[in-house]
Amino acid sequence: MKKPLLFALLIAGVLAALWFTGYLPKVSRERNLVSAAGETASTLPQVTVARVRMAPSTADLVLPGNIMPIMEAVINARASGYVRHRQVDIGDHVTKGQLLAELEAPELDKQVGQAEASVSQAKSVLAGAQDNLQQAQARQKLSKVTADRWKTLVQKGVVSRQESDQKDADLEVQQATVRSAESAIHAAEDNVRASEANLSRLREMQSFLKITAPFDGIVTARNIDVGALISAGSGTPLYKMAQTNVLRITLDVPQSNAPFIKVGLPAEVTLQELPGQTFRGRVARTANALDLSTRTLPTEVQVENQGGVLLPNMFAQVKLIQVGSAPVVLIPGDALVVRQAGTMVAVVEQGRIRFQMVEVGRDSGATTEVRSGLKGDELVVVNPTDDVRQGAQVKPVMDNAPAPPGYRH
């Protein structure tokens, strides 16, 4: 009885020794490994990431623009003179043909009088030339009749041939006189036309002494006063006018959106100075060609200026409604990394960093377009720090900040 009991106790002692010397240290080592792994995971650098998305196929496009009048004119003087009357001033509404100012030019008036006298004199010379032609034609006719009679008398032997030749010579002289009179008439007619043209020119210059409005609009500048001497061709404008019932706004549309800009596309115009007010317009025309230096499409939007609230040369924001665009990837604007090798983003794949070269497009500040390099479902690091290195192991944390317009995490 005693031997089996002792044997059992011996086996139990051996098993206990094996337990304390083998299994417990193994369990302890496993716990240490798990603890070390947990500590290692907890010490990985955390990086804020955002998932890139494809941009929508159509979206509103907001661009800055300059407001300009639908028509604008600088009014200069065509004739020199002194300002006799000034009828309008800055801000006055005028209609087409309305008198703006009147000049006086005594020298021009005298030139017109002299030109009128020259026309009268030229017409008198023409009348005298016409009378001379009639007299020459009469003498030519008489000379021809006389020469014919003397030829008949020579045949009858009544007069000598010498006398008949003399009458023929007289006829030739009268014919030459007629031709000379006709030439004198042509010269006198040319002189009359030249005198009349000069008179018409001076009278037209005289009409330029009255400055009139070329269209309905508003006087936006006035540079003259009564008594001031105005020199034609000096380059100093008398007035500046603008038509502001309809305004046009010039935009530069990026190349990526240029193929989708069509005439008639709706637009909304807003100004920082007029919060809460929106002015609706439409695309009126485009250049149908990109600007070589900026690679943008010059575009004109026209908007009705009801109440005259909008003023020329104001700065405005123009929203083109539902403009198409080429398929591009959107990333947060602060995800870009610019290095000597080029522009790239830090992509997180299976907990490790991989730098990816990208080609960027338009930058709106909050978001940036990526035209190549990304597929549209990657996780990119936002605001990468020095811990973000190629191949580094990181702990990604989704960015919980509000998403900018046109971008979703």
C-alpha positions in Angstrom: 0.0 0.0 0.0 2.8 2.3 0.9 4.7 1.8 -2.4 1.9 2.8 -4.8 1.1 5.9 -2.7 4.7 6.9 -2.7 4.9 6.4 -6.4 1.8 8.5 -7.0 3.2 11.3 -4.8 6.5 11.1 -6.7 4.7 11.5 -10.1 2.6 14.4 -8.7 5.8 16.1 -7.5 7.5 15.7 -10.9 4.4 17.1 -12.7 4.3 20.0 -10.3 8.0 20.7 -10.9 7.4 20.6 -14.7 4.4 23.0 -14.3 6.5 25.6 -12.4 9.6 25.2 -14.5 8.0 24.9 -18.0 4.4 26.0 -18.5 4.4 29.0 -16.1 7.4 30.7 -17.7 5.9 30.1 -21.2 2.7 31.7 -20.2 4.6 34.6 -18.7 6.7 35.0 -21.9 3.5 35.0 -24.0 1.9 37.6 -21.7 5.1 39.7 -22.0 5.0 39.4 -25.8 1.3 40.4 -25.9 2.0 43.3 -23.6 5.1 44.4 -25.7 3.0 44.2 -28.9 0.3 46.3 -27.3 2.9 48.8 -26.2 4.4 48.9 -29.6 1.0 49.4 -31.2 0.2 52.2 -28.8 3.5 53.9 -29.5 3.0 54.1 -33.4 2.7 57.7 -34.6 -0.9 58.7 -35.4 -1.6 60.4 -38.7 -4.8 62.1 -39.8 -6.0 60.7 -43.0 -8.8 61.4 -45.5 -10.2 59.3 -48.3 -9.9 60.8 -51.7 -13.0 61.0 -53.9 -13.9 61.5 -57.5 -15.2 65.0 -58.3 -18.8 65.2 -59.4 -19.3 65.3 -63.2 -21.1 68.7 -62.9 -20.8 71.3 -60.2 -21.2 75.1 -59.7 -18.1 77.0 -60.8 -17.3 80.2 -58.9 -14.9 82.6 -60.5 -14.0 86.2 -59.9 -14.9 88.8 -62.5 -14.9 92.5 -63.3 -18.1 94.3 -64.0 -18.1 96.5 -67.1 -20.7 98.5 -69.0 -22.3 96.9 -72.0 -21.2 99.9 -74.0 -18.6 102.6 -73.1 -17.3 105.5 -75.1 -14.7 108.2 -74.7 -15.8 111.4 -76.4 -13.1 113.5 -78.0 -13.3 116.8 -79.9 -13.1 116.7 -83.7 -12.7 120.4 -84.0 -10.7 123.0 -82.0 -12.3 125.8 -80.2 -13.4 127.3 -76.9 -16.1 125.8 -74.7 -19.2 128.0 -75.1 -21.7 125.9 -73.2 -21.4 122.8 -71.0 -24.8 121.1 -70.7 -24.1 117.9 -68.6 -21.9 116.8 -65.7 -20.9 113.6 -64.0 -23.7 111.2 -63.2 -26.3 112.8 -65.6 -28.4 110.5 -67.6 -28.5 111.4 -71.3 -30.2 110.2 -74.4 -28.8 109.5 -77.8 -28.2 112.8 -79.8 -28.6 115.0 -76.7 -26.3 118.1 -76.7 -23.5 117.7 -74.2 -21.4 120.8 -74.9 -20.9 123.4 -77.6 -17.7 124.9 -78.8 -17.0 128.2 -80.6 -14.3 128.7 -83.2 -14.2 132.1 -84.9 -11.4 131.1 -87.2 -13.4 128.2 -88.5 -16.4 130.4 -89.1 -14.2 132.7 -91.2 -12.8 129.7 -93.1 -16.4 128.7 -93.9 -17.2 132.2 -95.2 -14.1 132.2 -97.3 -14.9 128.8 -98.7 -18.4 130.0 -99.6 -16.9 132.9 -101.5 -14.5 130.5 -103.3 -17.5 128.4 -104.3 -19.3 131.4 -105.6 -16.2 132.6 -107.5 -15.6 129.2 -109.0 -19.2 129.0 -110.2 -18.8 132.5 -111.8 -15.6 131.3 -113.6 -17.5 128.2 -114.8 -20.4 130.4 -116.1 -17.8 132.6 -118.0 -16.2 129.6 -119.5 -19.6 128.3 -120.7 -20.3 131.7 -122.4 -16.9 131.6 -124.1 -17.6 128.2 -125.3 -20.9 129.3 -126.8 -19.2 132.2 -128.6 -16.4 130.0 -129.9 -19.0 127.5 -131.2 -20.8 130.3 -133.0 -17.6 131.6 -134.6 -16.7 128.0 -135.6 -20.1 127.6 -137.2 -19.7 130.8 -139.2 -16.2 129.9 -140.2 -17.3 126.5 -141.5 -20.1 128.1 -143.6 -17.7 130.7 -145.0 -15.1 128.0 -145.9 -17.7 125.9 -147.7 -18.9 128.9 -149.7 -15.3 129.8 -150.8 -14.7 126.3 -151.9 -17.8 126.6 -154.3 -16.5 130.0 -155.6 -13.1 128.5 -156.3 -14.7 125.8 -158.4 -16.5 128.5 -160.4 -13.2 130.4 -160.7 -14.6 133.5 -159.0 -11.9 133.6 -156.2 -8.4 132.3 -156.0 -7.5 129.1 -154.2 -5.3 131.1 -151.8 -8.3 132.9 -150.5 -10.2 129.6 -150.0 -7.2 128.1 -148.0 -7.3 131.2 -145.8 -10.9 130.5 -144.9 -10.1 126.9 -144.1 -7.3 128.1 -141.8 -9.8 130.4 -140.1 -12.1 127.4 -139.5 -9.3 125.3 -137.9 -8.5 128.3 -135.6 -12.1 128.4 -134.5 -12.2 124.7 -133.9 -9.1 124.9 -131.7 -10.8 127.8 -129.8 -13.8 125.6 -129.1 -11.6 122.8 -127.8 -9.8 125.3 -125.6 -13.1 126.6 -124.3 -14.3 123.1 -123.5 -11.1 122.4 -121.6 -11.6 125.6 -119.6 -15.1 124.4 -118.7 -13.8 121.1 -117.4 -11.2 122.9 -115.3 -13.8 125.3 -114.0 -16.1 122.4 -113.1 -13.3 120.6 -111.2 -12.6 123.9 -109.4 -16.2 124.2 -108.4 -16.3 120.6 -107.1 -13.1 121.2 -105.1 -14.4 124.4 -103.6 -17.7 122.7 -102.7 -15.9 119.8 -101.1 -13.7 122.1 -99.1 -16.9 124.0 -98.0 -18.6 120.7 -97.1 -15.6 119.7 -95.0 -15.5 123.0 -93.1 -19.2 122.9 -92.5 -18.8 119.3 -91.2 -16.1 120.5 -88.9 -18.4 123.3 -87.9 -21.0 120.6 -86.9 -18.4 119.0 -84.7 -18.5 122.1 -82.5 -21.7 120.6 -81.0 -20.8 117.6 -78.9 -23.7 115.1 -78.7 -24.3 111.7 -76.9 -23.6 108.7 -79.1 -26.1 106.5 -77.1 -28.4 106.5 -74.1 -26.3 106.2 -70.9 -24.6 107.9 -68.0 -21.9 110.5 -68.0 -19.1 108.9 -66.0 -16.4 111.6 -66.5 -16.2 115.3 -67.5 -12.9 117.0 -68.3 -14.0 120.5 -69.6 -15.2 123.8 -68.3 -16.7 126.9 -70.0 -14.0 128.9 -71.7 -11.5 126.1 -71.9 -9.5 125.8 -75.1 -10.1 122.4 -76.7 -7.5 121.2 -79.3 -8.7 118.5 -81.7 -6.5 115.4 -81.6 -4.9 116.3 -78.2 -5.9 113.0 -76.7 -7.7 114.6 -73.8 -11.3 113.3 -73.7 -14.2 115.8 -73.1 -16.5 113.2 -71.6 -16.8 109.5 -70.9 -20.1 107.7 -71.2 -21.3 104.3 -70.2 -24.5 102.3 -70.8 -25.3 100.5 -67.5 -28.8 99.1 -67.9 -27.1 95.9 -68.9 -23.6 95.0 -67.6 -21.1 92.5 -68.8 -18.7 90.6 -66.5 -15.5 89.1 -67.9 -14.3 85.8 -66.6 -11.3 83.5 -67.2 -12.6 79.9 -67.2 -10.0 77.2 -66.5 -9.1 74.8 -69.4 -10.7 71.8 -67.6 -14.1 73.5 -67.7 -13.7 75.4 -71.0 -15.3 72.7 -73.2 -18.4 72.8 -71.1 -19.1 76.6 -71.3 -21.9 77.3 -73.6 -23.8 80.4 -74.6 -26.9 80.7 -72.4 -25.4 78.9 -69.4 -27.1 80.4 -66.3 -25.0 82.4 -63.8 -25.5 84.1 -60.4 -23.6 87.3 -59.5 -22.9 88.3 -55.9 -20.9 91.1 -54.3 -19.3 91.2 -50.9 -20.6 94.7 -50.5 -24.2 93.6 -51.1 -24.7 90.5 -48.9 -27.9 88.6 -49.5 -28.4 89.9 -53.0 -28.1 87.8 -56.0 -28.2 89.0 -59.6 -29.0 86.5 -62.3 -27.4 86.5 -65.7 -26.3 84.2 -68.5 -23.2 83.5 -70.6 -23.4 85.9 -73.6 -20.3 84.8 -75.5 -16.9 83.2 -75.2 -13.7 83.8 -77.1 -13.8 80.2 -78.5 -10.1 80.1 -77.9 -7.9 79.8 -74.9 -5.5 82.5 -73.8 -2.0 81.3 -74.6 -0.4 82.7 -71.4 -3.1 81.6 -68.9 -4.7 78.6 -70.6 -8.1 80.0 -69.7 -11.2 80.8 -71.8 -12.2 84.5 -71.8 -16.0 84.4 -71.1 -18.6 87.2 -70.9 -21.6 87.0 -68.6 -24.4 89.6 -69.1 -26.7 90.6 -66.2 -29.6 93.0 -66.0 -28.8 96.0 -63.7 -32.3 96.7 -62.4 -32.3 99.7 -60.2 -28.8 100.6 -61.1 -27.4 98.8 -58.0 -24.4 97.4 -59.8 -21.7 99.9 -60.8 -19.1 99.5 -63.5 -15.6 98.4 -62.5 -16.9 96.6 -59.4 -15.3 93.2 -58.4 -17.8 90.4 -58.3 -18.1 86.6 -57.7 -19.8 84.8 -60.6 -21.3 81.3 -60.1 -21.7 79.4 -63.3 -24.5 76.9 -62.6 -23.8 73.1 -63.1 -20.7 73.3 -65.2 -19.3 70.0 -66.5 -15.7 69.1 -66.0 -13.3 66.3 -66.9 -13.1 63.4 -64.3 -10.6 64.4 -61.6 -9.8 63.2 -58.1 -10.3 65.6 -55.2 -8.0 65.7 -52.2 -7.8 68.0 -49.2 -5.7 71.1 -50.0 -3.3 70.5 -47.1 -2.5 66.9 -48.2 0.1 67.9 -50.8 3.8 67.4 -50.2 6.1 69.5 -52.4 9.6 68.2 -52.6 12.6 68.5 -55.0 11.4 65.3 -56.8 8.0 66.9 -57.5 4.5 67.1 -56.0 3.3 64.1 -54.1 0.9 62.8 -51.5 1.5 60.4 -48.6 -0.8 57.3 -49.1 -1.5 54.9 -46.2 -1.6 51.3 -47.3 -1.8 48.4 -44.7 -0.6 50.8 -42.0 2.5 52.0 -44.0 3.4 55.2 -45.8 3.9 55.2 -49.5 4.6 58.5 -51.3 2.8 58.8 -54.6 3.7 61.4 -57.3 0.6 63.3 -58.6 -0.2 65.8 -61.2 -2.4 68.6 -59.7 -5.0 70.7 -61.3 -7.0 73.7 -60.0 -6.5 74.6 -56.4 -9.5 76.1 -54.6 -7.8 76.3 -51.2 -9.9 73.7 -49.3 -9.5 71.1 -52.1 -7.1 70.4 -54.9 -7.7 68.6 -58.1 -5.5 65.6 -58.9 -5.4 64.8 -62.6 -3.2 61.7 -62.4 -1.5 59.5 -59.9 -4.6 58.5 -57.8 -7.5 56.2 -58.5 -10.0 57.8 -56.2 -10.2 55.5 -53.2 -6.9 56.0 -51.4 -6.3 57.2 -47.9 -4.0 60.3 -47.9 -2.3 61.9 -44.9 -3.6 65.4 -44.0 -0.9 67.8 -42.9 1.9 65.3 -43.0 4.7 65.7 -40.3 8.3 64.6 -40.2 7.2 61.2 -38.9 5.6 60.5 -42.3 8.4 58.8 -44.1 8.5 56.3 -46.9 7.7 52.8 -45.5 7.1 54.1 -42.0 4.4 52.3 -40.0 1.7 54.6 -38.7 -1.7 54.5 -37.1 -4.3 56.2 -39.4 -7.0 58.3 -37.8 -9.9 59.6 -40.0 -10.2 63.3 -40.2 -13.4 64.4 -38.4 -13.3 68.0 -39.5 -16.2 69.3 -41.6 -15.7 68.5 -45.2 -15.3 71.4 -47.7 -17.8 71.9 -50.4 -17.5 69.3 -53.2 -15.5 66.9 -51.0 -16.7 64.1 -48.8 -14.6 61.8 -46.5 
